[in-house]
């Protein structure tokens, strides 16, 4: 019988607590859903991997190293589970690595990231709406996306637009729409308090520093300066069973050959 493995690939995080609650929890959910597969981990961020090794003494593979090890261990079928949110720069790195190793396996396939098709967007929008629908007038949830220089930056604006009329808003740290765009929308809607959450797999550096800190340029401080009370919720998307299920559904599709 052919040896089969699943390689769960994410950007990674240097924050151990959120790593366990998000990436670790999702990997556990994958292991339960596919009990006849061996599940391995890889991070795409070189900086994150280096800092984890320096600070925790833990060595985490990049995608190339992980695939080389899987081939050396005799795995013939490998399914790569992307735990990225958008099909941007980091996801392209995963695809490039797979292309370099494709001849070493009988079969190797990669899932699309969380947001790829129109159905993906509809599922996530429904999830985001549910997180805020209980809130009274004047309160909302503001989601912080990472942002990117890649053309996939449009993901965040699309989500924000699809949430019109809901009590959920989406901005991005490194691209469009930025916090100033969202401040205008929030003020126009009469929002006086927002619960800020990362629209990222983990609640890592951006969530702690760019979103929740008291630094002058943090989202919390900018919102406060504009008369909006901001309450940080340091909970990454990977903590939610609904998001874990979205990833698992993508994996089921490529294993069945539906993608």
N, C-alpha and C positions, 0 to 999 in steps of 0.2 A: 504493500500500500504506500502510495506517495506521501511523503512528509509535507504537511501543510502548515503555513504560518501566517499570522496577521501582524503587520508592522504598523503600529499607531504612531503617526508623525504629527507633531505640533511645533509651534515656535518655541515653546518652553517658557519657564519662568524661574527666577532666582528666589521666589518666595515659597518656602517649603509648605506652609499651611495651605495656601490656595492650590499648590501643585497637587497635593494629596486630595483635596476636595473636588477638584475639577478634572485634571488630566488623569489622575489616578482612579478617580471614581468612574470616569468614562471607560477607561481601560478595563476595569472590573466588570462593568456592564457588558462590554464586548466579549470578555472571557465567558461570562454566563450565557450570553446569546449564542456563542460559537464554541461550545465546550470541547469539540474535537479538533480545535486549532490551538496552536501555541501562540501566545500574544507577546510581542516584543515592543520596545519603545525607542523612538529616535526624536531628537530635537533639531530644528533647522538653524537656530540661532547660535552662531559661534561664540558670541559674547556670553550668552546665558550658560552654555556648556562649560566655558572656561571658569566662570565665576562659581558655578556649582562645584566644580572640581577643587577650586582654591578654598572655598568657604566650608564645604561639607565633605570633601574627600570622596565625592561620588562622581564616577565617570559615566557620562551618557553619550551614546553614539550619535554621530551625524548619520544621514540617510545612506551615504556610500558605505561607511563602515558597517552599519547594521546589515545591509544587503550582502556585503562580502562575507560577514560572519554566518548569515543564514545559508548562503551557498556552500560554505565550508562545512556546515553541519549537515548538509545533505537534503535540505528542503528543496522540493521541486515546484511546489505551488506557493506563491506568496501574494497576499492581498494587502495592499497598502491603504490604510485608513487615514485619510487626511482629516486632521482636527483643526484645520484652518477655517476661518469664517468666510473669506472671499477668495476668488481665483486671481490672486495678485502675485507679487514678487516671490514670496515664500513658497507658494504653491508651485510656481514655475520651477523653483529649485528642486522640488520633489520630483516633478516630471522629468527634469534633466537627469537626475540621478538614476531614475528607473530606466531611462533610455541607455545609460551607460552599462547597466547590468542585465538588460533583458535577455541576453544570450546565455546567461548562467542559470536560467530557470525554464522549466517546461511551460509554466504560465506565471505571469506577473501582471497584476492590474491595480489601478489606483482609483479610489472613489473621487468624486468631485468634492469641493469644499462645501461648507454648510449652505452657502448661497450661490447657486449656479443657474437653476431654472426658474421659470415663473412660479411653478408649484412650490419651490423652495421658499421664495419670497412670500407667497401667500401663507404658508405654514408659519413662518417666523413672525409675520405681521399679526396673525391670529394669536400667537403666543404673547407677543408684546402687548397687544390690546388687553389680554386677560390679566396681565400684571398690573394694569392701571385702572381697570374698569370699576373697581370698588371705591376709588378715590372720590371725595366730595368736590364740588365746584371750587376752583381756585388752587387745586393741587394737581400735580402731574408727575410722571416719571420721565427723566431725561437720560437717555442712553448715550454713553460715550464710546464711539467707534475709534479704531486706531487711526484710520486714514492711510493713504498711500499715494505715491507719485505715479503708480501704475494706472492704466485706464480704468481699472476696477474701482477707482475712487467714487465712481458714479453710484455704486452700491448703496452708499450711505444716504445720498440725496434721494434715491429711489425709495428707500425705506421710509425716510422722513415724509416724503410726498404721499406714500400709500397709507400713512398714519393720520392724514388730515381728518380732523373731526374727532380723533381719539385723544385720550389724556396721556399719550406717549409721544416723545419727540426723540429724534436721532441727530447727533452731531458727530464730528470727527476731530481728533487732536491734530492730525497732520495734513488734512486736506479739507474739502468742502462737504457739507456745510460746517463752518466752525462755530465756536461758542457765541460769537457776536451775532451770527445769523439766528441762532436759536434763542438768544435773549430777546431779539425783536419779536419772534414768533410767540414766545411765552408772555411777553408784555402785552402784545396785541390780544392774546386770549385771556388776559386778566389773571394769569397764574401768579400766585404769591409764594408758593412753596413747591419745591421739586425734590424728589428722591432721585439722586444720581446713581446710576449703575453702569458698570462697564459692559459694552456690547463686544466683549472679547471672551475668549475661552477661559481666561484666568483673571483674577483681580490682582494684578502684579504692579509693576513700576508705574505705568500710566495711571492706573486707578488710585494708587496711594499718593502719588506726587502731583500729577497734572489735574486730577479730578478732586481729590479729597483733602489735600493739604491746605495750610493757611498761607502758602506763598502768594504774593500779589497777583501772579499770572495764572493761578489755578482756577479751574471752573468754579469751585466753591467761592473763591474770593471775587471773581468777576460777577457772578450772580448776586452776591451780597451787595456789591457796589451799585448794582442796578435795581436794588430793592426787592430781590427775590431770595427767600430763605432756602438754603440748599442743605439737604441731609444726605451724606454719602452712605451707600449700601455696598459694602465690599464683597460682592458675590458674583463670581464669574459665571458665564453661561454654562460651563461644564458641570456646575453643581445641579443643574435642573434635569430631572429625569426626562422631561419632554425634549430637551436638546440632545441628550444622550441617545434617545430613540430616533431622532432625525438622522444622526450619524449612522446608527446601526441599520436603519432602513436603506441607506445608501450602500452600505457594505453588503447587505442581503442582495441588493440588485446586481452588483457586479459579480458576486459569487454565482448567482443564478444565470448570469449572462444577459440580464435585461438592459444593461447600459453598454 
